[in-house]
Amino acid sequence: MTIRARVCGVGHYLPDRVVPNSWFEDKLDTSDEWIQARTGIERRHFAAEGETTSVMAARAAERALDMAGKSASDVDAIIVATSTPDLTFPSAATMVQAELGMSAGFAFDVQAVCAGFVFALANANALIVSGQARSALVIGAETFSKILDFEDRGTCVLFGDGAGALYLEADEGKGTNEDRGILACDLNSDGNLRDILYVDGGVSTQSTGHLRMQGKEVFRHAVEKLAATAHTAMEKAGVASSDVDWIVPHQANLRLIQ
Ligand SMILES: CC(C)(COP(=O)(O)OP(=O)(O)OC[C@H]1O[C@@H](n2cnc3c(N)ncnc32)[C@H](O)[C@@H]1OP(=O)(O)O)[C@@H](O)C(=O)NCCC(=O)NCCS
């Protein structure tokens, strides 16, 4: 018997405030046409005052639990992937835990920016297959509008706010690809590339900072590395690309996805 982490529910939350590309036209030398042609992005959502990362994360989590027909008391572990937590500590995950009315289980954040959701999912998978948790909520949530430099047209048009959640449970499988659940994960980091996408502030420098990016370099690395890691994950799972119906990248940039 093999334990698999199976996705039982999915939920998302987006703030009510929709910001179309045209919103930037008054403020910057940019246009709806340029943004759509280079990125495919038509609009983004920005959080309202007080609509913090943990608030959005909790709403997404509730929806994932609803879809699974579960309640907060069924959850053993909560992992929130975020680079924009409400506070330095406690973690956004513990705030979600409290918001859901839980006082049992455990909760922690993972900080791996764009790859954060996949890192959180791989951690939840490891906890479930090792028997340390029977169930987990994995949530990706960001309020990137708080770290954007609205005078930098090369970055501020690309990011928004929102949250997405998965509810996973342990499932008994046969150890074959007929099993339902996560079959393989592949994680990679390369700290040498930190200058191509970063925030120029943080707790130990006593500032919040703004997101800085070398767009072309990020584009090149993201395309190469997303494809490479997808191939490795398929190899680990023993499946061919012809077996795959859907790819769901964490990426808002349509040109990069294509
Ligand atoms: C950001 C991105 C869209 C820029 O597209 P690009 O084709 O690489 O454009 P460049 O950076 O070469 O800039 C070309 C010109 O457009 C300008 N430009 C940049 N942003 C602009 C905007 N919002 N509106 C109008 N012009 C813009 C640049 O200033 C530059 O002008 P210049 O030639 O006078 O210097 C592209 O690099 C990209 O998608 N990168 C990946 C970003 C990403 O997805 N990050 C998320 C994290 S994974």
The ligand as an SDF file (V2000), in Angstrom:
LIG
                    3D

 48 50  0  0  0  0  0  0  0  0999 V2000
    8.2950   42.5010  -18.4190 C   0  0  0  0  0  0  0  0  0  0  0  0
    8.1550   42.0930  -19.8780 C   0  0  0  0  0  0  0  0  0  0  0  0
    6.6890   42.0140  -20.2470 C   0  0  0  0  0  0  0  0  0  0  0  0
    8.8300   43.1650  -20.7410 C   0  0  0  0  0  0  0  0  0  0  0  0
    8.7660   42.7750  -22.0800 O   0  0  0  0  0  0  0  0  0  0  0  0
   10.0670   42.8350  -23.0040 P   0  0  0  0  0  0  0  0  0  0  0  0
    9.6500   42.4940  -24.3700 O   0  0  0  0  0  0  0  0  0  0  0  0
   11.1260   41.9860  -22.3440 O   0  0  0  0  0  0  0  0  0  0  0  0
   10.3940   44.3420  -22.9290 O   0  0  0  0  0  0  0  0  0  0  0  0
   11.7380   45.0470  -22.4790 P   0  0  0  0  0  0  0  0  0  0  0  0
   11.9720   44.8670  -21.0170 O   0  0  0  0  0  0  0  0  0  0  0  0
   12.8260   44.6500  -23.4290 O   0  0  0  0  0  0  0  0  0  0  0  0
   11.3390   46.5120  -22.7610 O   0  0  0  0  0  0  0  0  0  0  0  0
   11.0920   46.9600  -24.0720 C   0  0  0  0  0  0  0  0  0  0  0  0
   10.6400   48.3860  -23.9720 C   0  0  0  0  0  0  0  0  0  0  0  0
    9.3050   48.4050  -23.3840 O   0  0  0  0  0  0  0  0  0  0  0  0
    9.3050   49.3180  -22.3030 C   0  0  0  0  0  0  0  0  0  0  0  0
    8.3100   48.9390  -21.3200 N   0  0  0  0  0  0  0  0  0  0  0  0
    8.4630   48.1550  -20.2200 C   0  0  0  0  0  0  0  0  0  0  0  0
    7.3000   48.0730  -19.5710 N   0  0  0  0  0  0  0  0  0  0  0  0
    6.3980   48.7950  -20.2650 C   0  0  0  0  0  0  0  0  0  0  0  0
    5.0410   49.0880  -20.1040 C   0  0  0  0  0  0  0  0  0  0  0  0
    4.3090   48.6150  -19.0560 N   0  0  0  0  0  0  0  0  0  0  0  0
    4.4230   49.8590  -21.0190 N   0  0  0  0  0  0  0  0  0  0  0  0
    5.0910   50.3390  -22.0720 C   0  0  0  0  0  0  0  0  0  0  0  0
    6.3960   50.1060  -22.2860 N   0  0  0  0  0  0  0  0  0  0  0  0
    7.0370   49.3400  -21.3830 C   0  0  0  0  0  0  0  0  0  0  0  0
   10.7190   49.2900  -21.7650 C   0  0  0  0  0  0  0  0  0  0  0  0
   10.9830   50.4490  -21.0170 O   0  0  0  0  0  0  0  0  0  0  0  0
   11.5200   49.2180  -23.0320 C   0  0  0  0  0  0  0  0  0  0  0  0
   11.6010   50.4890  -23.5730 O   0  0  0  0  0  0  0  0  0  0  0  0
   13.0000   51.0050  -24.2000 P   0  0  0  0  0  0  0  0  0  0  0  0
   13.2580   50.0670  -25.3510 O   0  0  0  0  0  0  0  0  0  0  0  0
   12.6840   52.3960  -24.6070 O   0  0  0  0  0  0  0  0  0  0  0  0
   14.0070   50.8870  -23.1160 O   0  0  0  0  0  0  0  0  0  0  0  0
    8.8510   40.7250  -20.1370 C   0  0  0  0  0  0  0  0  0  0  0  0
   10.2280   40.8380  -19.9840 O   0  0  0  0  0  0  0  0  0  0  0  0
    8.3260   39.6700  -19.2410 C   0  0  0  0  0  0  0  0  0  0  0  0
    7.2190   39.2100  -19.4010 O   0  0  0  0  0  0  0  0  0  0  0  0
    9.1630   39.1840  -18.2790 N   0  0  0  0  0  0  0  0  0  0  0  0
    8.7670   38.1900  -17.3310 C   0  0  0  0  0  0  0  0  0  0  0  0
    8.1380   38.8880  -16.1790 C   0  0  0  0  0  0  0  0  0  0  0  0
    7.3090   38.0060  -15.2940 C   0  0  0  0  0  0  0  0  0  0  0  0
    6.4220   37.3220  -15.7480 O   0  0  0  0  0  0  0  0  0  0  0  0
    7.5700   38.0920  -14.0160 N   0  0  0  0  0  0  0  0  0  0  0  0
    6.7700   37.4150  -13.0780 C   0  0  0  0  0  0  0  0  0  0  0  0
    7.5440   36.5670  -12.1940 C   0  0  0  0  0  0  0  0  0  0  0  0
    7.8950   34.9740  -12.8790 S   0  0  0  0  0  0  0  0  0  0  0  0
  1  2  1  0
  2  3  1  0
  2  4  1  0
  2 36  1  0
  4  5  1  0
  5  6  1  0
  6  7  2  0
  6  8  1  0
  6  9  1  0
  9 10  1  0
 10 11  2  0
 10 12  1  0
 10 13  1  0
 13 14  1  0
 14 15  1  0
 15 16  1  0
 15 30  1  0
 16 17  1  0
 17 18  1  0
 17 28  1  0
 18 19  1  0
 18 27  1  0
 19 20  2  0
 20 21  1  0
 21 22  1  0
 21 27  2  0
 22 23  1  0
 22 24  2  0
 24 25  1  0
 25 26  2  0
 26 27  1  0
 28 29  1  0
 28 30  1  0
 30 31  1  0
 31 32  1  0
 32 33  2  0
 32 34  1  0
 32 35  1  0
 36 37  1  0
 36 38  1  0
 38 39  2  0
 38 40  1  0
 40 41  1  0
 41 42  1  0
 42 43  1  0
 43 44  2  0
 43 45  1  0
 45 46  1  0
 46 47  1  0
 47 48  1  0
M  END
$$$$
